[in-house]
């Protein structure tokens, strides 16, 4: 493996730099309970704004990802395959070998200042979570948000992490000068399922607390109801319970997304399924026989059920390809200044 020559607290260049597009690599471990068993590979990246491939289904063109690998350890994470590009294991290695782009804030500020940059929307948290546990130690997001704010560059964040509340003030400041979208991922509220399929994430109710808190501070927050896990979280009563909890938290929208199993994630998820729910393995093999995505009829059924429930509970579903944008209203001249109130477009 191309990481074999890395040792604790030692810088390397050459082959490793070529592999990561970096000037140096430092490997660290921290002997603290929250990071025990996790290795961090600190790199100085050469670029931080990435173009999304044209064939992608994503409704945005540019992303920023300060981390690769994720301690959330979601067994279904589609980003697992990207660890294979680094000759890293896409299973436990994805959960425990975290690449940290330590120069991300400075690099982003420099790239946003370039004459070639046209101020396009930047999405974050679309590959791995930018508010995973590592962010508590490395604190890359405050610098990233400050750069986007200072350049009035529109952006959106998708997260399962509660750490985003640490940066609440920066989000409010950015929303005063540009379009800001925030979404939290909550696919289900089943505690037993959460503990086994998303073992490194905050509990679903804590994530919904984030939605509630952001709303209380004037930042509208949508929920990506993802993934809906076939035969484990798709019963009508489960869908109702999840949408009801999302509505109670004050989400501005709910967008369902059925589990998809790309190479890398598929093998890891199916191994998990065989250990925890072996009776479902044949059903999954049939459901996903044609590829990474569940059949269209199944996706449409789930989408219709969730959208019906969203209307029942008074929240509007976001159609595919749409982004919820946040914009501050024009202040009333005669009203004393107070907390920022944001208007959803």
C-alpha positions as CSV (number, residue, x, y, z in Angstrom):
1,X,0.0,0.0,0.0
2,X,1.3,3.5,-0.8
3,X,0.9,4.6,2.8
4,X,3.3,1.9,4.2
5,X,6.3,4.2,4.4
6,X,4.5,6.7,6.6
7,X,5.3,6.8,10.3
8,X,4.0,8.8,13.2
9,X,4.8,12.5,13.2
10,X,7.1,12.2,10.1
11,X,6.9,14.3,6.9
12,X,7.3,12.7,3.5
13,X,7.2,13.9,-0.1
14,X,7.9,12.3,-3.5
15,X,5.6,9.5,-4.3
16,X,3.1,10.4,-1.6
17,X,3.0,14.0,-2.7
18,X,2.3,12.9,-6.3
19,X,-0.4,10.5,-5.0
20,X,-2.2,13.3,-3.2
21,X,-1.3,16.3,-5.2
22,X,0.3,17.6,-2.1
23,X,3.7,19.1,-1.0
24,X,4.0,17.0,2.1
25,X,2.3,14.4,4.2
26,X,2.3,14.0,8.0
27,X,0.7,11.1,9.7
28,X,-0.7,11.6,13.3
29,X,-2.6,9.6,15.9
30,X,-4.2,11.1,19.0
31,X,-4.5,9.0,22.2
32,X,-7.9,10.4,23.1
33,X,-11.1,8.3,23.4
34,X,-12.9,10.0,20.5
35,X,-9.9,9.5,18.1
36,X,-8.5,6.2,19.4
37,X,-7.8,3.8,16.5
38,X,-8.0,6.7,13.9
39,X,-5.0,7.9,11.8
40,X,-4.9,11.3,10.3
41,X,-2.9,12.0,7.2
42,X,-2.3,15.8,7.0
43,X,-1.5,17.1,3.6
44,X,-1.0,20.4,1.9
45,X,-3.3,20.2,-1.1
46,X,-2.6,22.0,-4.4
47,X,-6.3,22.7,-5.1
48,X,-9.5,22.7,-3.0
49,X,-12.3,23.7,-5.4
50,X,-13.3,20.6,-7.4
51,X,-15.4,20.4,-10.5
52,X,-18.2,17.8,-10.3
53,X,-18.0,15.3,-13.3
54,X,-20.4,16.1,-16.0
55,X,-22.1,12.7,-15.8
56,X,-23.0,13.3,-12.1
57,X,-26.6,13.5,-11.0
58,X,-25.6,16.3,-8.6
59,X,-27.4,19.7,-9.0
60,X,-24.2,21.7,-8.5
61,X,-20.9,22.0,-10.4
62,X,-18.3,22.8,-7.7
63,X,-17.4,21.3,-4.4
64,X,-15.0,21.8,-1.5
65,X,-14.0,18.8,0.6
66,X,-11.5,19.5,3.3
67,X,-11.4,15.8,4.4
68,X,-11.3,12.4,2.7
69,X,-12.5,9.4,4.7
70,X,-15.0,9.9,7.5
71,X,-15.3,8.8,11.1
72,X,-19.1,8.7,10.8
73,X,-18.5,5.2,9.5
74,X,-21.9,4.9,7.7
75,X,-21.9,1.5,6.2
76,X,-23.6,2.7,3.0
77,X,-21.5,5.8,2.2
78,X,-21.0,6.1,-1.5
79,X,-17.7,8.0,-1.0
80,X,-16.0,4.8,0.2
81,X,-14.8,4.1,-3.4
82,X,-12.7,7.3,-3.4
83,X,-10.4,5.8,-0.7
84,X,-9.5,3.2,-3.2
85,X,-8.0,5.9,-5.5
86,X,-5.4,6.4,-2.7
87,X,-4.7,2.7,-2.3
88,X,-6.6,2.8,1.0
89,X,-9.1,0.3,2.2
90,X,-12.7,1.3,1.4
91,X,-14.0,-0.6,4.4
92,X,-12.6,0.0,7.8
93,X,-9.8,2.1,6.3
94,X,-12.4,4.7,5.1
95,X,-13.6,5.0,8.7
96,X,-10.2,5.2,10.3
97,X,-7.7,6.6,7.8
98,X,-8.7,10.3,7.4
99,X,-7.0,12.6,5.0
100,X,-6.9,16.2,6.2
101,X,-6.2,19.1,3.8
102,X,-4.7,21.4,6.5
103,X,-4.3,24.3,4.1
104,X,-7.9,24.3,2.8
105,X,-8.9,27.7,4.2
106,X,-5.9,29.6,2.8
107,X,-6.1,27.7,-0.5
108,X,-9.8,28.5,-0.9
109,X,-9.3,32.2,-0.2
110,X,-6.5,32.2,-2.8
111,X,-8.7,30.4,-5.4
112,X,-11.7,32.6,-4.8
113,X,-9.5,35.7,-5.4
114,X,-8.4,34.3,-8.8
115,X,-9.7,36.3,-11.9
116,X,-10.7,33.0,-13.4
117,X,-13.2,32.3,-10.6
118,X,-16.7,33.5,-11.5
119,X,-18.3,33.2,-8.1
120,X,-20.3,29.9,-8.8
121,X,-22.1,28.1,-6.1
122,X,-19.9,25.8,-4.0
123,X,-21.4,22.7,-2.3
124,X,-19.8,21.2,0.9
125,X,-20.5,17.9,2.6
126,X,-21.4,16.1,-0.6
127,X,-18.6,13.6,-0.5
128,X,-17.7,13.2,3.2
129,X,-19.0,15.2,6.1
130,X,-17.1,18.5,6.6
131,X,-18.4,18.5,10.2
132,X,-17.2,15.0,11.1
133,X,-15.4,14.6,14.5
134,X,-12.0,15.5,13.0
135,X,-13.3,19.1,12.4
136,X,-13.5,19.6,16.2
137,X,-9.7,19.3,16.3
138,X,-8.6,20.8,12.9
139,X,-11.1,23.6,12.8
140,X,-11.0,24.0,9.0
141,X,-14.6,25.1,8.4
142,X,-14.4,28.5,10.2
143,X,-11.6,29.6,7.8
144,X,-13.5,28.2,4.8
145,X,-16.8,29.9,5.8
146,X,-14.9,33.2,6.4
147,X,-13.4,33.0,2.9
148,X,-16.8,32.4,1.3
149,X,-18.3,35.2,3.3
150,X,-15.6,37.7,2.5
151,X,-16.0,37.0,-1.2
152,X,-19.8,36.9,-1.0
153,X,-19.6,33.5,-2.7
154,X,-22.8,31.4,-2.6
155,X,-22.6,28.0,-0.9
156,X,-24.5,25.1,0.7
157,X,-23.6,22.6,3.4
158,X,-25.0,19.1,3.9
159,X,-24.1,17.5,7.2
160,X,-24.9,14.9,9.8
161,X,-22.7,16.7,12.4
162,X,-23.9,18.8,15.2
163,X,-20.6,20.8,15.1
164,X,-22.1,23.1,12.5
165,X,-23.7,25.0,15.4
166,X,-20.2,26.1,16.5
167,X,-20.1,28.2,13.3
168,X,-23.6,29.6,13.6
169,X,-22.4,33.2,13.7
170,X,-20.3,32.8,10.5
171,X,-23.3,31.3,8.8
172,X,-25.4,34.3,9.7
173,X,-22.8,36.7,8.6
174,X,-22.4,34.9,5.2
175,X,-26.2,34.9,4.7
176,X,-26.2,38.7,4.9
177,X,-24.0,38.9,1.8
178,X,-24.8,35.8,-0.3
179,X,-27.1,32.8,-0.8
180,X,-26.5,30.2,1.9
181,X,-28.2,26.8,2.0
182,X,-28.0,24.3,4.9
183,X,-29.3,20.8,5.0
184,X,-29.1,18.1,7.6
185,X,-29.2,14.4,6.7
186,X,-31.7,12.3,8.6
187,X,-32.8,9.2,6.8
188,X,-34.7,7.6,9.7
189,X,-35.4,7.9,13.4
190,X,-35.1,4.2,14.3
191,X,-32.5,4.1,17.1
192,X,-31.5,0.5,16.7
193,X,-30.9,0.9,13.0
194,X,-28.9,4.1,13.6
195,X,-26.6,2.4,16.0
196,X,-25.5,-0.2,13.5
197,X,-25.7,1.5,10.2
198,X,-24.3,5.0,11.2
199,X,-22.3,4.2,14.3
200,X,-20.1,7.3,14.3
201,X,-22.8,9.9,13.8
202,X,-24.8,11.9,16.3
203,X,-28.2,10.4,17.0
204,X,-31.0,11.4,14.6
205,X,-32.7,13.4,17.4
206,X,-29.5,15.4,17.9
207,X,-29.4,16.2,14.2
208,X,-33.0,17.3,14.3
209,X,-32.0,19.6,17.3
210,X,-29.6,21.2,14.8
211,X,-32.4,21.9,12.4
212,X,-34.4,23.4,15.2
213,X,-31.6,25.5,16.5
214,X,-30.7,26.9,13.1
215,X,-34.4,27.8,12.5
216,X,-34.5,29.6,15.9
217,X,-31.6,31.7,14.7
218,X,-33.2,32.6,11.4
219,X,-31.4,30.1,9.2
220,X,-33.9,27.9,7.4
221,X,-32.7,24.3,7.2
222,X,-33.9,21.5,5.0
223,X,-33.6,17.8,5.6
224,X,-32.2,15.3,3.2
225,X,-34.1,12.2,4.2
226,X,-31.3,9.9,3.2
227,X,-31.0,7.1,2.9
228,X,-34.3,5.4,3.0
229,X,-33.1,1.8,3.6
230,X,-35.2,-0.8,1.8
231,X,-37.0,-3.2,4.1
232,X,-35.4,-1.6,7.2
233,X,-36.7,2.0,7.3
234,X,-39.3,2.1,4.5
235,X,-42.4,0.8,6.2
236,X,-45.2,3.4,6.0
237,X,-45.2,3.8,9.8
238,X,-41.5,4.4,9.8
239,X,-41.7,6.9,7.0
240,X,-44.5,8.7,8.9
241,X,-42.5,8.8,12.2
242,X,-39.5,10.2,10.4
243,X,-41.4,12.9,8.5
244,X,-43.3,13.9,11.6
245,X,-40.0,14.3,13.5
246,X,-38.6,16.4,10.7
247,X,-41.6,18.6,10.6
248,X,-41.6,19.0,14.4
249,X,-38.0,20.2,14.2
250,X,-39.1,23.0,11.9
251,X,-37.4,21.8,8.7
252,X,-38.1,24.0,5.6
253,X,-38.2,21.0,3.3
254,X,-37.7,17.3,3.2
255,X,-36.1,15.5,0.2
256,X,-36.2,11.6,0.3
257,X,-33.3,9.7,-1.3
258,X,-33.4,5.9,-1.5
259,X,-30.2,4.0,-0.6
260,X,-27.8,3.6,-3.5
261,X,-25.0,1.1,-3.5
262,X,-22.0,2.0,-5.7
263,X,-18.9,-0.1,-5.9
264,X,-16.9,0.1,-2.7
265,X,-20.0,0.9,-0.6
266,X,-21.9,-2.0,-2.0
267,X,-19.5,-4.7,-0.8
268,X,-19.2,-3.1,2.7
269,X,-22.9,-2.7,3.0
270,X,-23.7,-6.2,1.8
271,X,-21.2,-7.6,4.3
272,X,-22.9,-5.6,7.1
273,X,-26.3,-6.8,5.9
274,X,-25.2,-10.4,5.9
275,X,-24.1,-10.1,9.6
276,X,-27.1,-8.2,10.9
277,X,-30.0,-9.1,8.5
278,X,-29.0,-12.2,6.5
279,X,-32.5,-13.0,5.5
280,X,-32.6,-9.7,3.5
281,X,-29.5,-10.5,1.4
282,X,-31.5,-12.3,-1.4
283,X,-34.0,-9.4,-1.5
284,X,-31.3,-6.9,-1.9
285,X,-29.6,-8.9,-4.6
286,X,-32.9,-8.8,-6.5
287,X,-33.6,-5.2,-5.8
288,X,-30.2,-4.0,-6.8
289,X,-29.6,-6.5,-9.6
290,X,-29.5,-3.8,-12.3
291,X,-26.8,-1.7,-10.6
292,X,-26.2,0.9,-7.9
293,X,-29.7,2.3,-7.8
294,X,-33.0,0.8,-6.7
295,X,-35.6,0.3,-9.4
296,X,-37.4,3.5,-10.6
297,X,-40.7,2.2,-9.4
298,X,-39.4,1.7,-5.9
299,X,-37.8,5.2,-5.8
300,X,-41.0,6.8,-7.1
301,X,-43.1,5.0,-4.5
302,X,-40.9,6.2,-1.6
303,X,-40.8,9.8,-3.0
304,X,-44.6,9.9,-3.4
305,X,-45.2,8.6,0.2
306,X,-42.7,11.1,1.7
307,X,-44.0,14.0,-0.3
308,X,-47.6,13.2,0.8
309,X,-46.5,13.0,4.4
310,X,-44.6,16.3,4.0
311,X,-47.8,18.0,2.8
312,X,-49.8,16.5,5.6
313,X,-47.4,17.9,8.2
314,X,-47.0,21.2,6.5
315,X,-43.5,21.1,5.0
316,X,-42.8,21.5,1.4
317,X,-40.8,18.8,-0.4
318,X,-37.9,20.0,-2.5
319,X,-37.9,18.7,-6.0
320,X,-34.8,17.1,-7.4
321,X,-32.3,19.7,-8.7
322,X,-33.7,22.5,-6.6
323,X,-31.7,24.2,-3.8
324,X,-33.1,26.0,-0.9
325,X,-31.6,29.4,-0.8
326,X,-31.3,31.8,2.1
327,X,-31.4,35.5,1.8
328,X,-31.7,38.2,4.4
329,X,-34.6,40.6,4.0
330,X,-34.2,44.3,3.5
331,X,-34.1,45.9,7.0
332,X,-36.9,48.3,8.0
333,X,-35.2,51.7,8.5
334,X,-37.4,52.6,11.5
335,X,-36.8,49.3,13.3
336,X,-33.9,48.9,15.7
337,X,-31.5,46.2,14.6
338,X,-31.9,42.7,16.1
339,X,-31.3,39.1,15.3
340,X,-31.0,38.4,11.6
341,X,-34.2,37.0,10.0
342,X,-33.7,35.0,6.8
343,X,-36.2,34.6,4.0
344,X,-36.3,31.4,2.0
345,X,-36.5,31.6,-1.7
